[in-house]
Amino acid sequence: MHRFNFSDFRYFERTPASPQALNWNFSNLLYSSVSCRAKVENCNTETGEYRIVLSGTLDMDPNFWYNVW
């Protein structure tokens, strides 16, 4: 798994993004975080649109992956 860093945030704003690419990048972000949470801001049952806001703290420890694996 790739270690997520601040320069990787630009991948979230590329359009169009495939669900697989977003899944990969979100997974990297979440696994590289020491804390995270999600808030559902909007969910429209008529159109299927939704908005979810993620917030968290990236682990800045350079040895992070050695501790996980």
ROVEXMAR-746524 format. One record per residue: residue number from 0; x, y, z of N, C-alpha, C, O, CB in turn. Coordinates in steps of 0.1 Angstrom, whole numbers. Each point is the difference from the previous one (the first is absolute). Glycine has a CB too. Example, Ala and Ser with C-alpha at 12.3 -4.5 7.8 and 13.67 -1.06 7.14 Angstrom:
  num    n_u    n_v    n_w   ca_u   ca_v   ca_w    c_u    c_v    c_w    o_u    o_v    o_w   cb_u   cb_v   cb_w
    0    132    -57     78     -9     12      0      9     12      0     10      0      7    -29    -12      5
    1     15     23    -19      9     11      0     -8     11      8      5     11      1      7    -17    -23
! end
This chain:
  num    n_u    n_v    n_w   ca_u   ca_v   ca_w    c_u    c_v    c_w    o_u    o_v    o_w   cb_u   cb_v   cb_w
    0      8    -12      0     -8     12      0      9     12      0     10      1      7    -29    -13      5
    1     15     22    -20      7     13     -1     -2      9     12    -11      1      5      9     -3    -30
    2     13      8     30     -1      9     11     -6     13     -5      6      7     -9     14    -18     21
    3    -31     16     -7     -7     12     -5      8     12      6      4      0     11    -27    -12    -12
    4     25     22     -8      6     13      5     -8     12     -5    -10     -2     -8     33     -9      9
    5    -19     22      2     -8     12     -3     -1      3    -15    -10      5     -5     17      4     27
    6      3    -13    -30     -1      2    -14    -10     -9     -7     -4      3    -11     28      4     12
    7    -28    -17      6    -10    -10     -6    -14      6      0     -9     -6     -6     23    -13     14
    8    -17     29      0    -14      6      0     -4      4    -14    -12      1     -2     16      7     26
    9      5     -4    -33     -4      4    -13     -8    -10     -8     -8      3     -9     28     12      9
   10    -18    -28      3     -7    -11     -7    -15      0      3     -7     -5     -9     28     -8     11
   11    -25     18      9    -14      1      3     -8      9     -9    -12     -2     -2     17     -4     25
   12      2     16    -28     -7     10     -8      0     -2    -15     -5      8     -8     10      8     26
   13      2    -27    -22      0     -3    -15    -14     -5     -4     -7     -8      7     31      2     -6
   14    -28     11    -12    -13     -4     -6      2     -5    -14      7      6     -7    -20     10     22
   15      6    -27    -19     -7     -9      9      9    -10      6     11     -3     -5    -31      6    -10
   16     16     -7     27      8    -10      7     -9    -13      1    -12      1      3     25     17     11
   17     -6    -29    -16     -8    -12      1     -2     -4     14      8      4      9      2    -12    -31
   18    -20      1     25     -3     -5     14     12     -8      6      3      1     11    -27     -1    -16
   19     31     -8     -4     11     -8      4     12      9      4      7     -2     10    -14    -16    -25
   20     10     29      7     10      9      4     -2      8     13      9      2      8     -4      0    -33
   21    -18      2     26     -4      7     13      2    -10     12      5      4     10    -21     11    -23
   22     12    -27     11      1    -10     11     14     -2      4      3      0     12    -23    -11    -21
   23     29     10     -1     14     -2      3      6     12      8      7     -1     10     -5    -13    -31
   24     -5     27     16      5     12      6     -6      2     14      7      4      9     -3      6    -32
   25    -17    -12     25     -6      1     13      5    -10     10      3      3     11    -23      6    -22
   26     22    -21      6      6    -11      9     14      4      4      3     -1     12    -16    -16    -24
   27     21     22      3     14      5      4     -1     11     10      8      0      9      0     -7    -32
   28    -17     16     21     -1     12      9     -4     -5     14      5      4     10    -12     11    -29
   29     -4    -24     20     -4     -5     12     10     -8      8      2      1     12    -25     -1    -21
   30     30     -9      2     10     -8      6     12      7      4      8     -4      9    -16    -15    -23
   31     10     31      8     12      9      4     -4     10     11      8      9      3      1    -12    -26
   32    -21      2     28     -4      9     10      0     -6     14     -2    -11      2    -13     22    -19
   33     18     -2     27     -1     -4     14    -14      1      6     -4     -6      9     28     12     -7
   34    -32      3     -9    -14      2      4     -8      5    -12      6      7     -9      0     -2     33
   35    -18     -9    -25     -8      4    -11    -15     -2      4     -4     -7      9     22      1    -26
   36    -26     14     10    -15     -1      2     -7      5    -13      6      7     -8     -3     -3     33
   37    -15     -8    -26     -8      4    -12    -13      6      5     -6     -5     10     17    -14    -24
   38    -16     29      6    -12      6      3     -9      0    -13      5      5    -10      6     10     29
   39    -23    -20    -18     -9      1    -12     -6     13      0     -8      3      9      4    -28     -9
   40      7     34     -9     -6     13     -1    -13      0     -7     -9      8      3     32      2     -2
   41    -24    -18    -12    -12      0     -8     -3    -13     -6     10     -7     -4     -6     31      0
   42    -16    -28      3     -4    -13     -7    -13      3     -6    -10      1      7     23    -16      9
   43    -14     15    -29    -12      2     -8     -5    -13     -5      6     -6     -9      1     29      3
   44    -18    -28     12     -6    -13     -4     -6      0    -14     -2    -10     -7     -2      6     31
   45      0     16    -29     -6      1    -14     10     -1    -11     -2     -6    -10    -15     20     20
   46     29     -8     -8     10      1    -10     12    -10      2      7     -3     -9    -13     27      5
   47      7    -29     16     11     -9      4     13      8      3     10     -7      3    -20    -10    -17
   48     10     30     14     11      8      4      3     -1     15     -9     -1      8      5     17    -28
   49     17    -15     23      4      0     14     12      9      2      8      2    -10    -18    -25     14
   50     12     28      8     13      7      3      4     -4     13     -7      0     10      0     20    -23
   51     20    -25     14      6     -5     12     13      8      2      8      1     -9    -18    -24      6
   52     12     28     15     12      8      3      9     -9     10     -5     -5     10     -8     27    -13
   53     25    -24     -1     10     -7      8      9     10      7      3     10     -6     -4    -30    -10
   54      4     17     28     10      8      7      9     -9      8     -5    -11      5    -10     31     -4
   55     27    -16      1      9     -9      8     14      6      1      2     11     -4    -15    -31     -4
   56     22     12     13     14      4      2      9    -11     -6      0    -11      3     -6     24     18
   57     15     -8    -31      9    -10     -6     11     -3     10      5      9      8    -10      0    -31
   58     10    -21     23     11     -4      9     13      5     -7      3     -5    -11    -16    -16     20
   59     20     29     -3     12      6     -5     13     -8      4     11      4     -4    -22     18      4
   60      9    -33      7     12     -8      4      5     -7    -12     -7     -8     -6     -3      5     29
   61     23      5    -26      6     -7    -12      1    -15      1      1     -7    -10     12     28      6
   62    -14    -26     16      1    -15      3    -14     -6      1     -1    -12      5     23     15      6
   63    -33      4    -15    -13     -4      2     -3    -14     -6     -6     -8      7     -1     32     -7
   64     11    -26    -12     -3    -13     -7      8    -11      7     -5    -12     -1      0     24    -21
   65     16    -10     27      7    -11      7     -7     -4     13      1    -12      3     20     21    -12
   66    -28      0     15     -8     -3     12    -13     -8     -4     -5     -8      8     15     29      4
   67    -16    -18    -23    -12     -6     -4      2    -14     -5     -7     -9      4     -2     31    -10
   68     19    -24     -2      3    -14     -6     10     -7      8      3    -11     -3     -9     19    -19
! end
